Amino acid sequence: LEGELEQWLEKSIGSGDWTANARHITRSWLRDGLKPRCITRDLRWGTPVPHEDFKEKVFYVWFDAPIGYLSITANYTDQWEKWWKNPQQVELYNFMAKDNVPFHSVVFPCSLLGAQDNYTLVNNLIATEYLNYEDTKFSKSRGVGVFGDNAKDTGIPSDVWRFYLLFLRPEAQDSAFSWADMAIKNNSELLNNLGNFINRAGMFVSKFFDGCVPEMLLNEDDKRLIAQVCWELKQYISLLDKVRIRDALKCILNISRHGNQYMQVNEPWKKIKGGDDDRRRAGTVTGVCVNVACLLSAVLEPYMPTVSHTIRVQLQAPPTCASAQLQGPGSFVCSLPAGHRIGTVSPLFQKLENEQIEALKKRFGGQQPEEECVEAKTQSSSSASAETKPGAPQEHLNTDPERVKHLTTLVAEQGDKVRALKAQKVEKSVIGEEVAKLLDLKKQLSLAEGKNTEPAAQKAKKK
């Protein structure tokens, strides 16, 4: 398949969008020619190999997992071949961290090419660098970092998580998650910049114009703002076309920044108190701002869908708002004409307080002394109970096959019990007791099998 793979890669990389690291990693695999690679593992967990000679084995996860992209689509619709067997009319994007590149650029494409069934292959392979946690790395074993449902449990809205993780997305180099920086970006970019502009625009319509968008008579200052917004919008569209998601997000923030500056310079809250000309000017500024706010709801949708929807509800924007705003090549469309009635306006974001952030930083920083003490004690006690005295003859070890079989079953059952307790988030002391039992059973099994019971850390590191 090597020649066929290289021919396809040349075409895909030449016509599609592959990040630099994706190209380099793929070429490093091809530099010395493709090598045989094992696609099975001797594990109990996994997808069984459907072959009589290998029924005790399971597939290696990165051979098996990409096939799930097809099967997920097939579970969604019986028309799945319209996507997965239609390379002439379908453009496929893959998103991943750089360590998963070869499985998507070499292993899986080879599987599809080898099947010779006109499968759709990836056109755009977008690989990030690594995201670190504070000044270290994420580690489930050490409890460092936020995983799974933990993010939901923090009480921070999902859209704020989405915003911050995309704001620091490691597109060209490694980046680091920081609780303090998350608070700063939330309080400055979301609360004071984006939220402040959208809320004020809506509030001025409600307070000064009885909830109806006023008439807009544009002057040079208004046209200058619209030109700035159009330029940012063109950049936004171009960057998203190139899958530069992080940079495109900054265009959104720039639009609201321009809006805030425009509002501060024109001071509609002062002009509304003046004569007829000043009141008309206040109306124009307010109308322009509320339309920019509507545009922001459209460009925010891929990043913050809930916030985007909330803005549209508050402005009672038409369903076609997003498509109208993004229809042209960066053209600004007035979606809320004069006379349009908006809904009830309320703040979009809340401040993240220092106390809240410090508590979260401590909670997810691996500072779990109670759990560490429990694990240390259980490991110590189980080691002592299973320890073989120096010089003890090997024949004294119990190698009864029935006992080995019985202990294997007990270890598996106890392991399932520990995992279930962790999933249910029961008390650490309860988990600690069950972990102790599991470790003791594993020691007994090792002794029963006549194996060396020295700590695994002293053995060769698994590749």
Residue, then its C-alpha position, 0 to 999 in steps of 0.5 A: l500500500e505504500g505507493e498508493l498511500e504516498q500518491w494519495l498523501e501528495k494529493s491530499i496535502g497539496s489540495g487540503d489543509w494539513t497543519a505543519n506538524a501533521r505533515h512532518i509527522t506523516r512524512s517521518w513515518l514514510r521516510d524509511g518506508l512503511k513497517p509491519r505493525c501489530i493491530t491486536r493486543d493480549l488484553r481482556w478489554g476491547t473489540p474481539v478479533p472476529h477470527e477463529d485463530f485470534k478469538e482470544k485477542v482484541f484489536y489495538v485501539w488505534f486500528d479499531a477506533p477510527i472505524g468508529y467514525l463510519s459506524i457512528t454515522a451508520n448508526y445515525t443514518d442508513q444513508w451513511e455511504k453518502w458521506w463515507k463512500n463519496p470522496q468526490q463530493v465530501e470534504l473530510y476534516n480530522f481534528m486531534a492532538k499531534d500524537n494521534v496523527p499517524f493513526h489518521s494519516v497512515v494507519f486508517p487511510c491504509s485500511l480504507l485504501g486496502a479495502q478498495d471500496n471508494y471510501t472517503l479519505v481525510n482532506n484536512l488534518i488539523a493537529t494541535e500541539y499539547l495543552n499543559y495544566e498550570d506549570t505541569k502536565f495533566s495527570k489522572s493518576r496524580g489528580v492534576g487537571v480537570f477531567g470529564d464531568n469535573a468541568k461541569d461540577t465547577g459551576i462555570p458555564s460550558d460556554v465559558w469553558r469552550f471560550y477559554l479552551l479555544f482562546l488558548r488552543p495550542e495551534a502552533q505551539d504548546s499552551a497551558f491552562s491556568w485558573a488565574d488566566m481563565a478568570i482574567k479572560n472571563n472578567s476582561e474579554l467576556l464580561n467587560n468587553l463582549g458582554n458589556f457591549i452587547n448588554r449596553a446596546g440592548m439596554f439603550v434600545s429598551k431604556f431610550f427607545d421603548g424597546c424598538v430599534p431607532e432610525m439610523l442616519l449614518n455619518e462618516d464615524d458610523k461608516r468607519l465603524i462598519a468598515q472596521v467590523c467588515w474587515e474583522l468579519k472578513q478575517y474571521i471567515s478567512l481564518l475559519d476557512k484555514v481552520r485557525i480557530r484561535d485567531a478567528l476568535k480574536c476577531i470576534l473580540n476585536i469587533s466588540r472592542h471596536g463597538n465599545q470604543y465607538m459607543q464611548v466616543n459617541e456617548p448616546w446616553k448623553k446625546i439622548k438628553g439633548g435636542d432633536d439632532d442629538r437625539r437622532r444621533a443617539g438613535t443612530v449610534t444605538g441602532v448601529c450598536v444593536n446590529v453589531a450585537c446581532l452580528l456578534s451572535a452569529v459569529l459566536e455560534p461555533y464558539m459559544p452556542t448557548v450565549s449566541h442563542t441567548i443574544r438572539v432571544q434577547l434581541q428577538a433576532p430573525p432565524t435567518c440572522a446568522s446566514a444573512q450576516l455571513q452570506g457575503p464575503g465579509s459584508f455587514v448586514c442590518s438584521l434589525p431594521a428601524g422599528h424592530r422590537i427587541g426582547t428583555v435584555s439581561p447580562l450574559f456573563q458573571k464575574l469569576e471571583n478570586e476565592q472561587i478560582e483559588a478553591l478550584k485551583k487547589r481542588f484540581g492541583g493534585q493536593q489530595p493528601e487523604e487519598e495519597c495516605v490511604e494508597a500508601k497505607t494500603q500498598s504498604s500493608s498489602s506488600a507486607s502481607a504478601e512478602t516472601k522472606p529472603g531465601a525462601p525456596q520457590e517451591h513454597l509458592n502456591t502454584d495450584p492452577e485452581r487457586v490461580k483461576h479462583l484468584t483471577t476471578l476475584v481480582a477481576e470482580q474486585g477491580d470492577k467494584v473499585r471502578a464502580l465506586k470511583a464512578q459513583k464518587v463515594e467516600k475516599s475512605v470506602i474506595g481506599e478499603e476496596v483498593a487495599k483488598l484489590l492490591d492484596l488479591k493481586k499480590q496473592l495472585s502473583l504469589a500463586e502464579g509463582k511470579n516475582t512480587e517486586p514493585a512494577a516500577q523496577k521492571a522494564k517500562k512498557k513501550 
